[in-house]
Amino acid sequence: MLQPIGIAWVGLFAESLPRLVAFYSGIVGLRLVDRDERYAIFDAGGGALFEIWGGGISAPGRKSSTQQSVLVGFLVPNLEAAVEELRSRGLAPESEIDTHLETRWVHYIDPEGNRFELKDRNA
């Protein structure tokens, strides 16, 4: 039986790589660790990487599950503090904070219609 110990990386395709690099580094605040004209790699914390490649298709609003089959969740130490920090950068959440089992999350939409979430663990 496979026994994973975590997520190594997750990737996303972008129609405009420069636009999403600017968003995820400047607004969301992820640290860019490598980039060329085909891809960008961000530090997603805990040893995990978040990669964005060109060749994707953007949407004018939130993508449907058939347009975006994977939802990325970034773990943060304090959800309310992270939400307020993103608000101060001009990014409002798409949803209210929700809870299930031992986690809480809130959803956001990036400039190409991809949903992502910030998550923390209930104290």
C-alpha positions in Angstrom: 0.0 0.0 0.0 1.3 3.5 -0.9 1.8 5.6 2.2 2.3 9.2 1.1 3.9 11.6 3.6 2.6 14.8 2.0 2.2 16.6 -1.3 5.4 17.3 -3.2 3.9 19.6 -5.7 0.8 20.6 -7.5 0.5 22.4 -10.9 -1.8 24.7 -12.8 -1.9 25.7 -16.4 -2.1 29.4 -17.3 -3.2 31.3 -20.4 -1.1 34.2 -19.3 1.9 33.0 -17.3 3.0 36.6 -16.5 -0.4 37.5 -15.2 -0.6 34.5 -12.8 3.0 34.9 -11.7 2.2 38.5 -10.7 -1.0 37.5 -8.9 0.4 34.5 -6.9 3.6 36.4 -6.0 2.3 40.0 -5.6 -1.2 39.4 -4.2 -1.2 36.0 -2.6 2.4 36.4 -1.5 4.0 33.1 -2.5 7.7 33.2 -2.9 8.9 32.6 -6.5 11.8 30.1 -6.6 12.3 29.5 -10.3 10.9 30.8 -13.6 11.5 30.8 -17.3 9.2 31.6 -20.3 7.4 28.2 -19.9 6.8 27.9 -16.2 7.1 29.4 -12.7 7.7 27.5 -9.5 6.6 28.9 -6.1 7.4 27.7 -2.5 4.1 26.4 -1.2 5.5 25.7 2.3 6.4 22.5 4.1 8.7 21.5 1.2 5.9 21.5 -1.3 6.0 23.4 -4.6 3.3 25.1 -6.6 4.0 25.2 -10.4 2.3 27.2 -13.1 2.9 26.3 -16.8 1.8 28.1 -19.9 -0.6 26.6 -22.4 -3.8 26.9 -20.3 -7.1 28.6 -21.0 -8.6 31.3 -18.8 -12.2 31.9 -18.0 -14.1 35.1 -17.5 -15.4 33.9 -14.1 -15.0 31.0 -11.8 -14.1 27.8 -13.7 -16.4 24.8 -13.5 -15.2 21.5 -12.2 -14.8 20.3 -15.8 -12.6 23.3 -16.6 -10.5 22.9 -13.4 -10.5 19.4 -12.0 -8.0 20.1 -9.1 -8.5 22.6 -6.3 -5.3 23.8 -4.6 -5.5 24.5 -0.8 -2.7 26.5 0.8 -2.3 25.7 4.5 -1.9 28.8 6.7 -1.3 29.1 10.4 -4.3 31.5 11.0 -7.1 31.7 8.5 -8.6 35.0 9.7 -5.2 36.7 9.6 -4.5 35.4 6.1 -7.9 36.5 4.9 -7.3 40.0 6.3 -3.9 40.2 4.7 -5.3 39.3 1.3 -8.2 41.8 1.8 -5.5 44.5 2.4 -4.0 43.6 -1.0 -7.4 43.9 -2.7 -8.4 40.3 -2.9 -11.7 39.4 -1.3 -12.7 35.7 -0.7 -15.3 34.1 -2.9 -16.9 32.3 0.1 -17.3 32.4 3.8 -15.1 30.4 6.1 -16.3 26.9 6.3 -15.4 24.0 8.6 -15.3 20.2 8.2 -13.6 17.7 10.5 -10.4 19.4 11.7 -9.9 22.0 9.0 -11.4 25.4 8.0 -11.1 26.9 4.6 -12.1 29.9 2.4 -12.2 30.0 -1.4 -10.7 32.6 -3.8 -10.6 33.0 -7.6 -7.5 33.9 -9.5 -7.5 36.2 -12.5 -8.0 33.3 -14.9 -11.0 31.8 -13.0 -9.1 29.1 -11.1 -10.4 28.5 -7.6 -8.0 28.0 -4.7 -8.4 27.9 -1.0 -6.6 28.9 2.1 -6.9 26.4 4.9 -6.0 26.1 8.6 -6.5 23.4 11.2 -9.1 23.9 14.0 -7.4 24.8 17.3 
